[in-house]
Amino acid sequence: MSLSTMRIPNLLSRYCHQNHQLRLFSSTRSLDAEHNFKLVVVGGGAGGCGTASKFVNKFGSGEVAVIEPNTMHYYQPMWTLVGGGVKTLAQSGRPMESLLPKSANWLKDSVTTFEPENNRLITESGDVVNYDFLVVAMGLELRYEKIKGLPEAFDTPGVGSNYSVKYVEKTQKAIEDFKGGNALFTFPNSPIKCAGAPQKIMYLAEETFRNKGIQANIHYHSSLAVLFGVKKYADALWEVVKGRGINVHLRQHLVEIKPETKEAVFENLDTNEQTSVPYDMIHITP
């Protein structure tokens, strides 16, 4: 990977991400059916781990709890590099217990009911968790099924998504197996994690194709009316796409994938007109 390509993801990352410093620690858990904490954090992602690390010293040992069912924590910003073939999925993961503060409690559970009027919540296992303060850091739910043909199309060649641990390696394979033709990259008409990630993987793929001498027709279909939401970065990125011969289609929202014919259907958000575009590979942002 060239330095020029690395600078583009870094440029977008300055806008999308903050640096995190998490102290390593082992976890503890009470077996009681009712728990009482000063602070409860729901979610063990970067936001949840960071919040727990910040406040555990303030409130003291045993006064902070993190509710997270998964035993593995993934640093999701790295998945751009995983999909691009620069890193492996294993490199983006760490055991959850290694990222939580020693004096915090880790409840390996999910929340089914919030009762803010009573300052408590109920977990899937039936435990009652009382709190003085609550931080909900559950992230965004990925709704691939909102696009007709998904998630089934991920089981077919050329379809991937860096936004899920299930599908990020499919992006890597789609790029590796690409022999030429149309390479599509999408940005949906909905809130997403990191507005720069859909373009980062496109630039990494473009360089891979170019270095291999593969002729690629790269198309970026975005629901937005601008290339990027911050003008400073948008102005710079317009120069990048022009220089690399990338075709940009604005106000285009992916509504359907037809893997049997390898077509992606986009809706023009201004006219509601739908257009089918053939693909040889496609990266989908949910």
N, C-alpha and C positions, 0 to 999 in steps of 0.2 A: 504494500500500500504506500502510495506517495505521500509526502508531507502535505501537498495541496489538498488531497482528499481528506486527510486527517483534520485539517483546519476547518473544513466545513461542518462536520459533526460537532467539533469543539465550539465553533461560533454559535451554533444553535443551542448547545448545552449550556452556554452562559446564560441564556434566557430561560431554559427549561428546568435547570437543576441547581440545587444548592449543595455545597460540600457537607458531608455528614461525618461526625466523629462519634463512634459508638464504642463504649468500653466493653471489653470481653467479660463475661461472667457466666456463672452456672445458675440454673433455675431451681426454684422450689415450688412446691404445691401442697396446699392443705387438702385433706380428704373430707373436711366438714361439708355439710349440705348448705350451710349459710356462711358467707364471708363478709368481712367488714374492712374497708380500705379507705384511706384518705383520698387516693386518686386511682381511678380505674381507666385503663386505656384499652379500647376495643380495636384490635388489629395489630399485627406484628410486622408490618412492612417498614419501610424506611421512616415514615412519619411516626408510627407507633413506637418503634425502637428508640428513635431520637427523643421523643417526648418522655418516655420512661427514663432514659439516661439523664435527661436534664433535671427531672424533679425528684429522683430517688434520694439524692443527698439532702434536698430541702425538707422532705417529709419524713425521712428516716427509714430504717430497715423494717420490712414487712408492711409498709403503708402504701406501696404502689403495686398494682397488679396489671398484668398484660393478659388479655384474653385472646388467644390465637390457636386454632386447631392444628395448623400445619407445623410439622417438625423441621421443615427446611425453609430458610429465608433466601429469597432470590433478589439480587440487586438488578432490578429490571432495566435500568438505563444501559446495562451492558448487553442486553439482548439485541441491540442494533448491531453490535460487533459480532455476536453469535450468528445472527442471520446473515451477516456479511462474510462469514467464514474466517474472521480474525480471532475470535475466541471460541471456546467450547461452552456448552450449557453448564457443564460441571464447574467451570471456573466462576460462574455467576452465582453459585449457591454456597451457603454456609449453614451449618446446623443452627436452628433457632436458639438453642440454649447457649451458644457461644456469643450471641449478640445482645443478650439481655443482662441488666445489672445484677450483680450477685445478691443484693439485698431486696430485689423485687420478687414478686410471686408470679409465676407463669401458670395460668390456667389453660390447659390444653382442651379447649371447648369452644363452642360457638354460641352467640347470643340469639335467642329466639324472641325475646320480649324486652322492650325498654319501658320503664315506668318512671319517667322523670319527676312526676308529681310526688313520688315516694322515695326519690333518690336511690333507686335500685333497678336491677335488671335480672332476667331469668335466662339461664343457659340451657342449651339443648339437653344436657344431662339432668336438668331439673334443679340445679343449684340456684340459690338466691344470693346475689352479690350486691351489697350495700356500699354506697360511696358518698363522699362529700363533694368530689369533683369528678366529672366524666369527660373524657376525650374520645370521640369517635373518629378512628383513622382507618376505615375499612377500604378506602380506595374506591375505584370505579368498577362496576360490574360490566363484564364484557358480554355484549348482546349480539353475538354473531348470527343468531337465528333471525334477527331483524332483516337480514339480507337473504332473500330467497335462494335456496340451494346450499346454504351453509347451516351447520358446519360440515355436511356430508362431502362437499367439494374438496375439503382438505385431505381427503383420502385419495384424491386423483392427482396426477402429475402436474407440476407447475404452479401450484397454489400454496401460498404460505402467509404467515402473519407473525411479526415479531412481538406482538402484544400478549402472547399466551405461551406458557411453558409447554403446552401441548403442541404448538404449531411453529415455534420459532425455528426449530431444526428443519422444518419443511421449507422455510424460506431459503435456508442455506443450500438445501438440495436443489431447489428450483433454480437458483443462481448457478450452481455447479453444473447442472444438466442442460442449461440453456444453450442452444445451438444457433440461435438467431431468430429474427422475427420481432413480434411485438412484446415488449415488456411493460406492463402496466403497474402503476403505483397509485393508491387512492387515499383520499382524506374525506371522512364522512361528514354528514350534516348533523353532528352531535358533539357533545363534550368528549374530549379524549385525554389520555395521558400523554403529555409532552407533545406540543404542536409541531416540534421540529423533527420528531422521529420518522414520520412518513417520508420526509425528504432525505434524511440521512442515509437510509437504506438504499434509496434510489441512486445517490451519488456513489456509494460504495459499489453497487451493482454495475453502474456505468463504467467505473474504472476497471472492474474485473473483466467486463466484456471487451473493453478497449485493449487491455493488456493481452488478452487472448486472441485479439484480431477478429472478434466476432461482430458481425454487423447487427446492430440492435436498433429498433425503432422504439425509443423510450417515451412513454406518455405518462404525464402526471395529471390525474383527474381529481380536482379539489372542489368541494362544495362551497368554499369561500369565494368571495369576490376579489380577493387579493392573493398574491403568492404566499405571503406570511403576514400575520396580524400586527407585527411591529414594523413600521415603515423603514427604520434604519436597517433592519436585517433584510426586509423585502427588496430594497434597492440593490443590496449586494448580491442577493440570491438570483435576481433577474439576470445579472451579468453572468452568473455561474451557469444557469440553464441555457442561456444563449450561446455561451462558449462551448458547451458540451452537446449542443444540438438536441436538447430535450424539449419535447412538445408539451406545453402547458394548456390545460383545459379547465377553465374556472366555472364555478356554479354547476358542477357535474357531480352528482351523488350516485354512488353504486347502489342499485336496488336488487340485482339478481346476478347469480353466477350459473352458467349453463356448461358444466364440465363435459357433457357428452359431445358438445360442438365447440368447446373451448371459446365461449363467448361471455363477455361481461356486459351487462345492461346498465346504462347510466341514464339518470333522469336530469334534465335541465331544470334547475330550481326556479328559473324565471318563466319558462314557457310550459313546463311539465311534459315536454316532448321527451320520449325515450329513444335511445340509440344503442344498438348492439355493436360492440367492438371486439374483434377477435384477439385472443391473447395466446402467447406461447409460455409466458409466465406472468403471474400477478401477485403483488403483495397487497394484502387487504388490511386496512386499519379499521377496527370495529368502532 
